Amino acid sequence: MPQRKLLVKIQGVRVLVFEEKPHPVKSNSITLPLALFDYKNGQWLLLFRGSNGSWQPLPGEPPGKSLDEQVEIMIADNYQVFWDQ
């Protein structure tokens, strides 16, 4: 399996997660936005990049008070929107 790594960027009350992986054709790597955790009203909202490139809330998953729980939802990827896009 090709090596991948996750990069995290914190912007105020937002946490952006990027995936760096090998380019499918070229020898260099590419960095793709993977997930956005947005803190509003005391809760974390998990968002994914929709087909139009905009951030959208994950369907069926309400905001939560724990960032760790939202990260676990991203890792589980029950809606198949985060990994191998």
C-alpha positions in Angstrom: 0.0 0.0 0.0 1.4 3.4 -0.9 2.5 5.6 2.0 0.2 8.4 3.0 0.2 10.9 5.7 -2.2 13.3 7.3 -1.5 17.0 7.8 -3.4 19.2 10.2 -3.9 22.9 10.0 -5.6 24.9 12.7 -7.3 28.2 11.7 -9.0 29.8 14.7 -11.9 27.5 15.7 -11.4 25.2 12.6 -9.3 22.2 12.2 -8.5 21.2 8.6 -7.2 17.7 7.8 -5.4 17.1 4.6 -4.1 13.8 3.1 -0.8 13.7 1.4 -0.4 10.7 -1.0 1.5 9.7 -4.1 0.3 11.2 -7.3 -1.4 8.5 -9.4 0.7 9.2 -12.5 3.7 11.5 -11.6 6.5 10.7 -9.1 5.6 13.5 -6.7 2.9 13.6 -4.0 -0.4 15.5 -3.9 -2.2 17.1 -0.9 -6.0 16.9 -0.8 -8.4 18.4 1.7 -10.0 15.5 3.6 -12.1 16.9 6.5 -13.0 20.0 8.3 -13.9 20.2 12.0 -15.7 23.4 12.8 -16.3 24.5 16.4 -19.6 26.4 16.8 -21.9 26.9 19.8 -19.8 24.7 22.0 -19.9 21.7 19.6 -17.7 20.2 16.8 -19.2 19.8 13.4 -17.6 17.4 10.9 -17.7 18.4 7.3 -16.5 16.8 4.1 -15.7 18.1 0.6 -18.7 17.6 -1.7 -18.6 16.9 -5.4 -18.7 20.6 -6.1 -15.7 21.2 -3.8 -17.6 23.0 -1.0 -17.6 21.8 2.6 -20.8 20.0 3.6 -21.9 18.6 7.0 -21.7 14.8 7.2 -25.3 13.5 6.7 -26.8 11.8 9.7 -24.1 12.9 12.1 -25.0 15.6 14.5 -22.4 18.0 16.0 -20.7 16.7 19.2 -19.0 18.2 22.2 -15.9 16.0 21.8 -13.4 16.5 18.9 -12.1 13.0 19.6 -15.6 11.5 18.8 -15.8 13.5 15.6 -12.3 12.2 14.6 -13.4 8.6 15.2 -16.4 9.2 12.9 -14.1 10.5 10.2 -11.8 7.5 10.6 -14.7 5.0 10.5 -16.0 6.8 7.3 -19.3 5.0 7.3 -20.5 7.2 4.5 -17.4 6.7 2.4 -16.7 10.3 1.8 -13.2 10.7 3.3 -10.9 7.9 2.2 -9.9 7.1 -1.3 -11.8 9.9 -2.9 
